[in-house]
Amino acid sequence: MNLISLLLVPLLAILSPIAGSQQAARAACGHPATLISVIQGSGVRSPLRGQAVDTEAIVIANLQEAGQPGGFFMQEEDVDQDRDPATSEGIFVFSKSPVTVGDRVRVRGIVGEHHGLTQISKTSVVRICARGRALPSAAVITLPFDNPSELETVEGMRVASTQILTVNDVFKLGRFGEFTVGLGRRFTPTEVAAPGTAANAVNAANDLNRLVVDDGIHRQNPEPIRFPGVGLGADNPLRVGDGIGNLSGVMTYAFGSYRLIPEGTLHRHTVNARRAVPQPAAGADLRIASFNVYNYFNGDGAGGGFPTARGADTPLELERQQAKLVAALLAMDADIIGLMEIENDGFAARSAISQLTGALNSAGGPGERYDFISTDTLRIGTDAIAVGLLYRPSVVMPINPAQLLSAANSPRNNKGAALFNDRKNRPALAQSFEHGASGDRITLVINHFKSKGSSCADVGDPEDPQLQGNCNGVRTNAAIALAHWLKTHPTGIDDTDILVMGDLNAYSMEDPIRALATAGYSNLKRRGSYTYVYDGESGNLDHALASASLKAKVVNVQDWHINADEPRVLDYNTEFKTASQHKTLYAPTPYRSSDHDPVIIDLKLSVIPD
């Protein structure tokens, strides 16, 4: 051992107890500590990342139970806050040491960032200094926010809103225990504004008018589902459009967004209650509806053939799906019904459209019997799904055979290519009907244009830069082709009363709808209507457009909101649900029978003189 070593040994022996006593002192309650505002800093990430800190504050939320993040949030007492609006006064502590809300706790650990959330982990000290302390005041938040980073300044803190906020999205409520709110209903930008500058402005405003409300559970498929407060069920939904008042809780960050974990029970205002049946229309003598039936596939039609390509995975799921669809179709009380997303397996006895019609007739009364329109083709196009038509023979009768618009008979562009691409769009189905009581005639065309969900770059139609999504050109060309085709009276009936309906997969201000308007078809839907909710934004994908002569006969137009506003978890599917939830989350009612709302048109037809 050299001389330096000989000198250091006794020196270390002296210093070690001193260092230990200093560490013990720093762990003592009330000893000077690093303020949480200093740990958080004024930026997105902590300036003290990787450093050991001692801090002391009040526990404001305890998330240590199974499935929760495994720690607690603590916030400086009001007297210790730095009054700098750019720095947060709260932080998450990753620790299973037992604590209770209201405890004043001393913590020693390492500062870090976990998927965007500033936290203290690797704790060596979690000491309860006092119990039953008053909670720090909640920071008031107001929607819409002023800028995207505003919530960073209250990350980890108690927050509260004095506004009555509107539920905007419940799609993930069952699977992930979350929903979103905003100030009022948010609409898809191109539903309410022209593509381009105006739609971009709406999009930017929507981004600032959104807050996720989270159950604080990181496990999927929670049971029970915490919201709306007394247990989500088939008869107790949380619907888009409902109000939430006095929302308060702790602000966290997870899964790419800021999230509020509520304190206590939600203050729900049921301002968008379910409607048991569509509104009646006084004076009308014909009702026409369109309905996307949510991939109704019936296997082989004889109890086998499951799982199906796009719909029910089991006979039980088909039974549940069919019961919901039949309940919805009967309640519509429509004389003609256009269908979308029905299995494209022809018109024989075991086909999907035949089975659905049979189920509808078995459940309805004698005056509610329906028949379906068949074509002279085995299938309608080549896609797995197709459009279809049901009608009441007691009210209307088809005139002449139905006709299809496909690439084969499509109008052509200036290069000679078909405008209607039936490898992307489903062929349109046109049928003329004569109304028995009046003798008046009407031609109905049911459509299902290409969705926004997949690319059309393979046909030179990439995603539209003006927020109209994928395949905007394909849909616009289909609309132009449809309008030109209808000018030829394809059903052989020279009558100007024409109604275009269906899932056009385009919002009201987008090019396909404007193309039909340019061709003389009036959009019968009012501003503020909707049939679909996607990513917390509402809009019309399902449309009704009428020729000028038919528009004069329209008595009422409505969307029956049985689906778009409802949580997805209330549908017929059994996956991601427990045996108990198979019962509590399901009812053979119209609600969440599909993901689209039906569109219903009531008409007063003209009596044709003898």
KOLZA-926747 format. One line per field, with one value per residue (C-alpha): z, y, x; residue in three letters. Coordinates in Angstrom, 2 decimals, always signed. Example, Ala and Ser with C-alpha at 12.3 -4.5 7.8 and 13.67 -1.06 7.14 Angstrom:
// KOLZA-926747
up	(+7.80;+7.14)
north	(-4.50;-1.06)
east	(+12.30;+13.67)
residu	(ALA;SER)
// end
This chain:
// KOLZA-926747
up	(+0.00;-1.00;+1.04;-0.67;+0.05;+3.65;+3.98;+2.14;+4.19;+7.44;+5.52;+3.85;+7.18;+8.46;+5.37;+4.82;+7.95;+7.09;+3.58;+4.98;+7.50;+4.75;+2.61;+5.61;+6.26;+2.65;+3.01;+6.14;+5.85;+5.66;+4.59;+1.59;-1.60;-5.34;-6.38;-8.93;-11.11;-11.32;-12.19;-14.91;-16.33;-19.01;-21.93;-23.16;-21.40;-17.93;-17.71;-14.89;-16.87;-15.40;-12.15;-8.63;-6.81;-3.48;-3.61;-1.31;-2.26;-1.92;-3.48;-5.80;-7.59;-6.75;-9.72;-8.12;-8.65;-11.13;-14.71;-13.73;-14.46;-11.13;-9.28;-8.10;-9.01;-6.58;-6.73;-4.84;-2.18;-3.30;-1.10;-2.74;-6.35;-8.40;-10.14;-13.51;-16.00;-18.17;-15.51;-14.20;-10.45;-10.68;-11.52;-11.75;-9.38;-10.58;-7.29;-5.60;-2.10;-0.47;-0.42;-0.14;-1.83;+0.56;+1.90;+1.94;+0.62;+0.44;-2.63;-3.76;-7.25;-10.76;-13.17;-16.61;-19.51;-20.16;-23.59;-23.23;-19.54;-17.07;-14.06;-11.08;-11.02;-9.38;-6.06;-2.98;-0.62;-0.47;+2.98;+4.23;+6.05;+6.83;+6.08;+5.24;+3.78;+1.63;-2.06;-4.07;-6.15;-9.61;-12.61;-14.78;-18.39;-21.15;-24.52;-27.23;-26.21;-27.36;-28.67;-28.98;-26.08;-23.57;-21.62;-21.08;-18.50;-16.38;-16.96;-13.73;-12.06;-10.91;-13.56;-13.83;-16.47;-15.74;-19.22;-20.26;-22.81;-25.55;-26.00;-29.50;-29.74;-27.96;-30.41;-27.94;-24.85;-24.52;-25.69;-24.00;-21.50;-23.12;-24.89;-26.18;-25.45;-27.01;-26.84;-29.00;-31.66;-33.97;-37.65;-40.31;-42.01;-45.52;-44.18;-43.31;-45.37;-48.93;-49.42;-49.21;-47.03;-45.39;-44.52;-43.27;-40.88;-39.50;-39.14;-37.14;-34.91;-34.33;-33.21;-30.44;-29.42;-28.27;-24.93;-24.15;-20.97;-19.76;-17.10;-15.93;-16.74;-19.20;-19.56;-22.59;-22.38;-18.83;-16.82;-15.61;-18.09;-15.86;-17.94;-17.96;-14.21;-13.23;-15.70;-19.47;-20.77;-23.67;-21.94;-20.48;-23.26;-23.31;-26.63;-28.83;-28.29;-24.57;-22.25;-19.47;-16.81;-14.03;-15.43;-13.12;-12.52;-13.11;-16.45;-17.79;-21.12;-22.69;-26.08;-27.93;-26.29;-23.11;-21.07;-18.16;-15.57;-13.78;-10.06;-8.95;-11.10;-14.36;-14.35;-17.47;-19.24;-21.51;-24.24;-27.11;-25.96;-28.11;-30.30;-30.34;-33.85;-36.61;-36.63;-38.38;-41.37;-41.62;-45.08;-46.56;-48.52;-49.37;-47.20;-48.68;-46.60;-47.15;-44.64;-44.49;-42.90;-41.55;-43.59;-43.27;-44.33;-43.67;-44.17;-46.51;-45.70;-44.01;-40.66;-41.79;-43.56;-40.56;-39.98;-42.88;-45.00;-43.53;-41.08;-38.35;-37.14;-35.70;-36.07;-32.72;-33.98;-37.10;-34.91;-32.82;-35.86;-37.69;-34.67;-34.45;-38.17;-38.28;-35.30;-37.05;-40.44;-38.97;-36.92;-40.00;-41.46;-44.96;-48.16;-50.10;-48.46;-50.15;-48.60;-48.61;-47.37;-47.85;-48.91;-52.67;-53.07;-55.47;-54.96;-54.39;-51.34;-49.27;-50.25;-47.66;-49.11;-49.20;-45.58;-44.35;-46.19;-44.75;-41.22;-41.72;-42.90;-40.07;-37.48;-39.07;-39.47;-42.60;-43.95;-43.50;-45.88;-48.13;-51.33;-52.81;-56.23;-58.18;-61.30;-64.35;-63.12;-60.62;-58.52;-58.53;-59.53;-58.19;-54.71;-51.58;-50.75;-52.86;-52.74;-52.61;-52.61;-50.53;-51.15;-49.96;-52.76;-50.99;-51.54;-54.67;-57.59;-59.66;-63.26;-65.75;-64.73;-62.47;-64.12;-63.04;-63.68;-64.04;-66.04;-68.91;-69.59;-67.99;-69.74;-70.97;-70.39;-73.20;-73.52;-73.97;-70.53;-68.31;-65.71;-63.39;-62.00;-60.69;-59.31;-56.75;-56.56;-56.15;-59.18;-58.72;-58.72;-60.33;-60.14;-61.10;-58.96;-59.34;-56.26;-55.97;-54.34;-56.64;-59.77;-59.56;-60.56;-59.12;-60.02;-57.10;-57.45;-54.60;-54.50;-52.55;-53.75;-52.92;-49.29;-48.02;-46.13;-48.76;-51.50;-55.15;-56.15;-58.38;-60.68;-60.45;-57.66;-54.57;-51.30;-51.82;-50.24;-49.45;-46.80;-49.09;-48.33;-50.54;-53.87;-54.21;-57.97;-58.25;-56.33;-58.29;-61.61;-60.34;-59.50;-62.94;-64.62;-62.54;-63.50;-67.23;-67.06;-65.43;-68.29;-70.54;-68.44;-67.95;-66.47;-69.55;-67.64;-69.05;-65.76;-64.11;-60.50;-59.54;-56.08;-55.58;-52.21;-50.52;-48.93;-51.23;-48.87;-49.43;-47.10;-48.10;-49.41;-51.28;-55.04;-55.64;-53.96;-55.75;-59.06;-58.52;-57.53;-60.75;-62.64;-61.11;-58.01;-54.82;-51.54;-49.32;-46.11;-43.97;-42.65;-39.30;-40.17;-39.97;-40.37;-39.35;-36.66;-37.35;-35.03;-33.05;-36.08;-37.40;-41.00;-43.82;-45.79;-46.53;-48.80;-50.47;-53.60;-55.63;-59.09;-59.15;-59.78;-56.97;-54.50;-54.67;-53.34;-50.31;-47.02;-44.53;-44.41;-41.34;-40.13;-37.44;-35.00;-33.75;-34.64;-35.23;-31.72;-29.95;-28.50;-30.81;-27.88;-27.95;-31.37;-32.08;-31.86;-29.03;-29.20;-26.55;-24.15;-21.13;-20.84;-18.60;-21.09;-23.86;-21.98;-20.43;-23.53;-26.03;-26.75;-29.90;-30.47;-33.33;-31.43;-32.86;-35.46;-37.82;-37.79;-40.14;-39.41;-41.81;-43.99;-44.31;-46.92;-46.74;-49.91;-50.90;-54.42;-57.10;-58.06;-61.73;-63.52;-65.42)
north	(+0.00;+3.38;+6.55;+8.10;+5.00;+5.03;+8.60;+8.07;+5.13;+7.06;+10.07;+7.99;+6.47;+9.96;+11.21;+8.20;+8.74;+12.43;+11.66;+9.15;+11.64;+14.27;+11.84;+10.96;+14.65;+15.25;+12.41;+13.95;+15.57;+19.34;+19.42;+21.73;+19.95;+20.49;+22.09;+20.19;+23.31;+23.13;+19.43;+20.01;+23.15;+25.25;+22.90;+19.64;+17.62;+18.05;+19.90;+17.48;+14.24;+11.55;+13.42;+12.32;+14.66;+14.97;+16.56;+16.83;+17.41;+16.24;+13.01;+14.02;+10.70;+7.11;+4.74;+1.73;-0.93;-3.79;-2.56;+1.02;+2.83;+1.71;+4.95;+8.20;+11.86;+14.51;+18.29;+21.18;+22.79;+26.14;+28.05;+26.33;+26.96;+29.30;+31.14;+30.70;+29.66;+27.91;+25.35;+22.48;+21.94;+18.22;+15.05;+11.27;+9.02;+5.46;+3.59;+0.94;+2.26;+2.60;+6.14;+7.75;+10.81;+13.71;+12.40;+14.77;+12.60;+12.95;+11.26;+10.61;+9.21;+9.75;+12.18;+10.83;+10.87;+7.91;+8.08;+11.86;+11.99;+13.51;+11.23;+10.25;+6.57;+4.31;+5.71;+5.05;+7.07;+7.40;+8.76;+9.85;+13.15;+13.91;+12.59;+14.17;+17.36;+19.60;+19.01;+21.75;+23.91;+22.66;+24.64;+25.80;+24.58;+25.98;+24.46;+25.17;+25.48;+28.40;+26.26;+22.55;+22.64;+24.34;+21.16;+20.57;+23.40;+21.43;+17.93;+15.94;+18.51;+18.65;+20.42;+21.42;+22.78;+25.01;+24.40;+21.89;+19.91;+17.70;+14.06;+13.76;+10.20;+6.94;+4.50;+3.35;+3.42;-0.35;-1.41;+1.22;+2.97;+6.40;+9.01;+12.53;+15.83;+19.27;+22.52;+21.50;+18.79;+18.79;+18.27;+16.79;+19.79;+18.97;+18.41;+22.10;+23.86;+23.75;+21.70;+23.85;+26.92;+26.87;+23.16;+23.51;+26.23;+23.98;+21.17;+23.39;+24.55;+20.95;+19.99;+22.60;+21.56;+18.03;+16.40;+12.67;+11.49;+8.29;+5.70;+5.53;+1.82;+0.68;-2.80;-3.35;-4.38;-3.20;-4.69;-2.90;-0.05;+3.01;+5.48;+6.83;+6.26;+3.57;+0.99;+1.15;-1.21;-1.85;+0.34;+2.85;+4.25;+7.24;+8.88;+11.37;+14.64;+14.13;+16.84;+16.50;+19.22;+20.12;+17.82;+17.58;+15.24;+14.82;+15.59;+12.93;+12.08;+8.63;+6.97;+10.17;+12.56;+14.45;+12.73;+13.73;+11.01;+12.15;+12.50;+10.78;+10.29;+12.09;+14.81;+13.67;+15.70;+13.43;+15.96;+13.47;+10.78;+7.80;+8.06;+4.80;+5.33;+7.87;+11.01;+10.66;+12.89;+14.26;+14.12;+11.78;+8.73;+7.14;+6.57;+5.67;+4.82;+3.85;+1.81;+0.50;-2.95;-3.29;-6.23;-8.50;-11.92;-15.10;-17.78;-20.51;-19.68;-23.03;-22.43;-23.02;-21.11;-19.25;-17.14;-15.03;-12.88;-9.54;-9.96;-12.39;-14.82;-17.35;-18.34;-16.63;-13.36;-13.59;-14.21;-11.15;-8.99;-10.02;-9.33;-5.79;-5.13;-6.46;-4.31;-1.24;-2.01;-2.64;+0.55;+2.60;+1.64;+2.42;+1.32;+1.10;+0.45;+0.72;-1.46;-1.13;-3.61;-6.71;-9.88;-10.10;-13.71;-13.37;-13.73;-17.46;-18.83;-19.03;-15.60;-12.89;-10.61;-13.48;-14.43;-10.84;-10.35;-13.57;-12.56;-9.17;-10.73;-13.25;-10.50;-8.02;-7.93;-8.88;-5.34;-5.10;-7.85;-7.06;-8.44;-7.76;-6.61;-9.09;-8.46;-10.60;-11.13;-13.76;-11.06;-7.27;-6.67;-8.49;-7.03;-9.04;-6.58;-5.05;-2.75;-4.05;-2.98;-4.06;-2.89;-3.40;-4.87;-3.57;+0.01;+0.09;-2.17;-2.26;-1.09;-2.78;-4.68;-3.11;-1.73;-1.56;+1.09;-0.49;+0.06;-1.89;+0.67;+3.71;+7.08;+7.72;+10.50;+12.41;+9.62;+6.95;+5.39;+4.46;+7.12;+4.55;+2.24;-0.88;-2.34;+0.47;+1.48;-1.01;-0.97;+1.32;-0.24;+1.67;+0.66;+2.50;+2.04;+2.90;+4.03;+2.05;+4.71;+7.60;+5.98;+8.31;+6.91;+7.38;+6.09;+5.25;+4.68;+3.04;+3.63;+2.67;+4.61;+3.72;+4.31;+6.60;+3.72;+2.47;+4.04;+4.50;+5.43;+2.35;+4.14;+7.51;+8.90;+9.52;+10.97;+14.38;+17.16;+19.17;+16.75;+14.77;+11.56;+8.65;+8.02;+11.40;+11.32;+7.81;+8.91;+12.15;+10.32;+7.87;+10.79;+12.33;+8.97;+8.42;+11.78;+11.21;+7.66;+8.80;+11.25;+8.21;+6.90;+3.52;+1.83;+2.70;+5.10;+8.62;+10.32;+13.18;+12.08;+10.64;+10.03;+9.26;+7.62;+5.59;+5.63;+7.93;+7.96;+11.70;+14.54;+17.25;+19.84;+17.37;+17.06;+14.06;+15.77;+19.02;+17.14;+15.77;+19.24;+20.64;+17.98;+19.23;+17.02;+18.90;+17.72;+17.10;+16.99;+20.14;+21.69;+20.15;+16.71;+13.62;+9.85;+8.89;+9.72;+9.15;+10.14;+12.39;+14.30;+14.01;+14.21;+12.83;+9.88;+8.76;+11.08;+11.79;+13.95;+14.63;+15.89;+19.23;+17.67;+15.15;+17.72;+19.49;+16.31;+15.88;+16.32;+15.41;+14.34;+12.79;+10.80;+8.34;+8.49;+4.91;+4.05;+6.80;+8.25;+4.87;+3.09;+0.39;-2.05;-2.22;-3.93;-7.64;-8.74;-11.01;-10.62;-8.57;-9.09;-11.31;-13.80;-11.33;-8.49;-10.64;-10.11;-6.66;-4.91;-6.46;-6.08;-7.04;-3.39;-0.99;+0.72;+0.11;-2.22;-0.59;+2.12;+4.36;+6.00;+5.34;+8.19;+8.46;+10.48;+11.05;+12.06;+13.25;+11.95;+13.38;+11.62;+10.72;+11.56;+8.81)
east	(+0.00;+1.50;+1.56;-1.48;-3.55;-2.45;-3.63;-6.99;-8.19;-8.65;-9.96;-12.70;-13.52;-14.18;-16.08;-18.38;-20.47;-20.64;-21.92;-24.37;-25.67;-26.07;-28.08;-30.21;-30.76;-31.82;-34.32;-35.80;-39.21;-39.02;-35.37;-34.72;-35.82;-35.88;-39.14;-41.19;-41.29;-37.50;-37.62;-40.22;-38.64;-40.29;-39.67;-41.15;-38.43;-36.96;-33.62;-32.65;-32.95;-30.73;-30.10;-31.00;-33.38;-35.14;-38.58;-41.58;-45.21;-48.84;-50.13;-52.99;-53.69;-52.79;-52.44;-50.77;-53.44;-53.16;-53.33;-52.53;-49.23;-47.72;-47.14;-48.66;-48.85;-47.67;-48.05;-46.50;-48.65;-50.02;-47.57;-44.58;-45.57;-43.38;-46.25;-44.52;-47.24;-44.63;-43.62;-45.72;-46.12;-46.90;-44.99;-45.48;-43.51;-42.99;-43.15;-45.29;-44.53;-47.98;-49.35;-52.78;-54.21;-53.65;-50.33;-47.38;-44.56;-40.80;-39.30;-35.76;-35.20;-33.89;-35.57;-36.43;-38.86;-41.16;-42.80;-43.13;-44.13;-41.66;-41.32;-39.21;-38.23;-35.66;-36.79;-34.63;-36.83;-40.63;-41.40;-44.82;-44.38;-48.03;-51.48;-54.83;-53.43;-55.60;-55.03;-53.34;-55.63;-56.54;-55.32;-58.21;-58.11;-60.28;-61.04;-60.13;-56.49;-54.36;-51.51;-50.62;-48.12;-50.40;-51.06;-47.34;-47.48;-49.97;-48.57;-48.82;-51.09;-54.69;-56.76;-60.41;-62.76;-65.73;-67.17;-69.79;-67.77;-69.16;-68.26;-66.76;-65.47;-66.32;-64.75;-62.04;-64.23;-64.61;-61.15;-58.99;-61.29;-61.03;-63.15;-62.56;-64.27;-64.26;-66.19;-69.15;-69.25;-66.24;-67.00;-64.75;-63.11;-64.36;-67.87;-68.24;-65.55;-64.26;-61.08;-57.99;-57.45;-60.88;-60.75;-57.17;-58.33;-61.08;-58.55;-56.20;-59.05;-60.15;-56.66;-56.84;-60.36;-59.67;-58.94;-58.72;-60.44;-58.77;-59.63;-56.01;-55.81;-53.14;-54.62;-56.85;-60.50;-61.20;-64.04;-66.00;-65.72;-65.35;-67.29;-70.00;-69.84;-72.32;-71.11;-71.37;-74.03;-76.38;-78.96;-76.50;-74.31;-72.01;-72.90;-71.14;-72.98;-73.51;-72.22;-69.64;-69.65;-67.20;-64.54;-61.55;-58.63;-54.92;-53.26;-50.93;-49.29;-49.43;-49.86;-49.02;-51.50;-52.27;-54.96;-57.12;-57.75;-60.93;-61.40;-64.59;-67.67;-68.37;-71.02;-72.85;-75.53;-77.57;-78.33;-78.16;-80.55;-81.39;-84.47;-86.46;-87.83;-87.23;-89.34;-92.71;-93.40;-96.93;-98.39;-95.79;-96.88;-93.52;-90.45;-87.07;-84.01;-80.40;-78.43;-74.88;-75.37;-71.83;-70.53;-73.53;-72.17;-74.15;-71.49;-72.73;-76.34;-76.86;-75.18;-71.58;-68.86;-67.47;-65.51;-66.77;-64.50;-65.56;-68.44;-69.45;-66.80;-69.25;-72.92;-73.55;-72.13;-74.31;-77.36;-76.53;-75.76;-78.91;-81.12;-79.78;-80.13;-83.68;-84.66;-83.26;-84.80;-88.25;-88.16;-87.28;-90.66;-89.36;-91.06;-87.78;-84.40;-81.04;-78.34;-74.55;-71.92;-74.02;-72.23;-71.91;-73.06;-75.96;-79.70;-80.33;-82.13;-78.93;-77.61;-77.11;-79.79;-82.29;-81.56;-81.81;-85.11;-86.48;-85.48;-87.09;-90.34;-90.40;-90.06;-92.46;-96.20;-98.15;-98.07;-94.33;-93.29;-90.36;-88.91;-85.48;-84.34;-82.25;-80.20;-79.54;-75.97;-74.84;-73.16;-72.97;-69.37;-66.33;-65.91;-66.73;-69.51;-72.26;-75.25;-78.81;-82.45;-85.45;-89.01;-92.58;-94.68;-97.78;-96.59;-94.39;-93.63;-90.43;-90.77;-88.46;-85.31;-82.72;-79.60;-75.96;-73.33;-69.91;-66.74;-68.30;-71.05;-69.44;-69.23;-65.69;-63.20;-61.51;-58.93;-61.58;-61.09;-64.03;-64.79;-66.33;-63.68;-65.44;-62.20;-62.38;-66.05;-68.89;-71.23;-74.23;-77.72;-80.62;-84.26;-87.44;-90.54;-94.20;-96.07;-99.29;-101.46;-100.54;-99.18;-96.17;-92.79;-89.34;-85.88;-83.58;-79.84;-77.90;-74.15;-71.07;-68.04;-64.43;-63.45;-60.69;-59.09;-56.66;-54.58;-55.49;-51.94;-51.93;-54.39;-52.64;-54.81;-52.62;-53.91;-55.47;-53.38;-56.51;-57.87;-60.17;-58.28;-57.32;-59.05;-60.76;-60.26;-61.73;-64.83;-65.17;-64.97;-67.60;-69.92;-69.42;-70.04;-73.18;-74.65;-73.97;-75.35;-78.59;-79.17;-79.61;-82.56;-80.86;-83.94;-86.00;-88.27;-88.37;-89.07;-87.17;-87.77;-84.37;-82.91;-79.21;-78.45;-75.77;-72.36;-70.40;-67.40;-67.10;-67.99;-70.44;-67.95;-65.77;-65.39;-67.72;-70.68;-69.97;-69.78;-73.28;-74.51;-73.05;-74.99;-78.26;-78.67;-79.48;-78.01;-81.04;-78.97;-78.81;-75.61;-74.70;-76.07;-73.88;-73.96;-70.44;-67.88;-64.20;-61.36;-63.68;-65.00;-68.56;-69.67;-71.79;-70.52;-74.08;-75.99;-79.30;-79.30;-82.41;-83.24;-85.09;-88.50;-88.13;-86.77;-90.14;-91.80;-89.54;-91.39;-88.65;-85.00;-83.40;-80.44;-81.48;-78.58;-78.53;-74.93;-72.38;-72.77;-72.67;-69.61;-68.28;-68.17;-72.00;-72.07;-72.63;-69.00;-67.93;-64.14;-62.35;-65.25;-65.74;-68.60;-70.37;-69.91;-71.40;-74.65;-74.34;-72.97;-75.38;-79.09;-81.05;-81.93;-81.10;-78.28;-74.80;-76.24;-73.73;-71.08;-73.12;-76.47;-79.34;-80.61;-84.40;-86.31;-90.08;-91.93;-95.38;-95.88;-98.09;-101.31;-101.09;-104.38;-106.15)
residu	(MET;ASN;LEU;ILE;SER;LEU;LEU;LEU;VAL;PRO;LEU;LEU;ALA;ILE;LEU;SER;PRO;ILE;ALA;GLY;SER;GLN;GLN;ALA;ALA;ARG;ALA;ALA;CYS;GLY;HIS;PRO;ALA;THR;LEU;ILE;SER;VAL;ILE;GLN;GLY;SER;GLY;VAL;ARG;SER;PRO;LEU;ARG;GLY;GLN;ALA;VAL;ASP;THR;GLU;ALA;ILE;VAL;ILE;ALA;ASN;LEU;GLN;GLU;ALA;GLY;GLN;PRO;GLY;GLY;PHE;PHE;MET;GLN;GLU;GLU;ASP;VAL;ASP;GLN;ASP;ARG;ASP;PRO;ALA;THR;SER;GLU;GLY;ILE;PHE;VAL;PHE;SER;LYS;SER;PRO;VAL;THR;VAL;GLY;ASP;ARG;VAL;ARG;VAL;ARG;GLY;ILE;VAL;GLY;GLU;HIS;HIS;GLY;LEU;THR;GLN;ILE;SER;LYS;THR;SER;VAL;VAL;ARG;ILE;CYS;ALA;ARG;GLY;ARG;ALA;LEU;PRO;SER;ALA;ALA;VAL;ILE;THR;LEU;PRO;PHE;ASP;ASN;PRO;SER;GLU;LEU;GLU;THR;VAL;GLU;GLY;MET;ARG;VAL;ALA;SER;THR;GLN;ILE;LEU;THR;VAL;ASN;ASP;VAL;PHE;LYS;LEU;GLY;ARG;PHE;GLY;GLU;PHE;THR;VAL;GLY;LEU;GLY;ARG;ARG;PHE;THR;PRO;THR;GLU;VAL;ALA;ALA;PRO;GLY;THR;ALA;ALA;ASN;ALA;VAL;ASN;ALA;ALA;ASN;ASP;LEU;ASN;ARG;LEU;VAL;VAL;ASP;ASP;GLY;ILE;HIS;ARG;GLN;ASN;PRO;GLU;PRO;ILE;ARG;PHE;PRO;GLY;VAL;GLY;LEU;GLY;ALA;ASP;ASN;PRO;LEU;ARG;VAL;GLY;ASP;GLY;ILE;GLY;ASN;LEU;SER;GLY;VAL;MET;THR;TYR;ALA;PHE;GLY;SER;TYR;ARG;LEU;ILE;PRO;GLU;GLY;THR;LEU;HIS;ARG;HIS;THR;VAL;ASN;ALA;ARG;ARG;ALA;VAL;PRO;GLN;PRO;ALA;ALA;GLY;ALA;ASP;LEU;ARG;ILE;ALA;SER;PHE;ASN;VAL;TYR;ASN;TYR;PHE;ASN;GLY;ASP;GLY;ALA;GLY;GLY;GLY;PHE;PRO;THR;ALA;ARG;GLY;ALA;ASP;THR;PRO;LEU;GLU;LEU;GLU;ARG;GLN;GLN;ALA;LYS;LEU;VAL;ALA;ALA;LEU;LEU;ALA;MET;ASP;ALA;ASP;ILE;ILE;GLY;LEU;MET;GLU;ILE;GLU;ASN;ASP;GLY;PHE;ALA;ALA;ARG;SER;ALA;ILE;SER;GLN;LEU;THR;GLY;ALA;LEU;ASN;SER;ALA;GLY;GLY;PRO;GLY;GLU;ARG;TYR;ASP;PHE;ILE;SER;THR;ASP;THR;LEU;ARG;ILE;GLY;THR;ASP;ALA;ILE;ALA;VAL;GLY;LEU;LEU;TYR;ARG;PRO;SER;VAL;VAL;MET;PRO;ILE;ASN;PRO;ALA;GLN;LEU;LEU;SER;ALA;ALA;ASN;SER;PRO;ARG;ASN;ASN;LYS;GLY;ALA;ALA;LEU;PHE;ASN;ASP;ARG;LYS;ASN;ARG;PRO;ALA;LEU;ALA;GLN;SER;PHE;GLU;HIS;GLY;ALA;SER;GLY;ASP;ARG;ILE;THR;LEU;VAL;ILE;ASN;HIS;PHE;LYS;SER;LYS;GLY;SER;SER;CYS;ALA;ASP;VAL;GLY;ASP;PRO;GLU;ASP;PRO;GLN;LEU;GLN;GLY;ASN;CYS;ASN;GLY;VAL;ARG;THR;ASN;ALA;ALA;ILE;ALA;LEU;ALA;HIS;TRP;LEU;LYS;THR;HIS;PRO;THR;GLY;ILE;ASP;ASP;THR;ASP;ILE;LEU;VAL;MET;GLY;ASP;LEU;ASN;ALA;TYR;SER;MET;GLU;ASP;PRO;ILE;ARG;ALA;LEU;ALA;THR;ALA;GLY;TYR;SER;ASN;LEU;LYS;ARG;ARG;GLY;SER;TYR;THR;TYR;VAL;TYR;ASP;GLY;GLU;SER;GLY;ASN;LEU;ASP;HIS;ALA;LEU;ALA;SER;ALA;SER;LEU;LYS;ALA;LYS;VAL;VAL;ASN;VAL;GLN;ASP;TRP;HIS;ILE;ASN;ALA;ASP;GLU;PRO;ARG;VAL;LEU;ASP;TYR;ASN;THR;GLU;PHE;LYS;THR;ALA;SER;GLN;HIS;LYS;THR;LEU;TYR;ALA;PRO;THR;PRO;TYR;ARG;SER;SER;ASP;HIS;ASP;PRO;VAL;ILE;ILE;ASP;LEU;LYS;LEU;SER;VAL;ILE;PRO;ASP)
// end
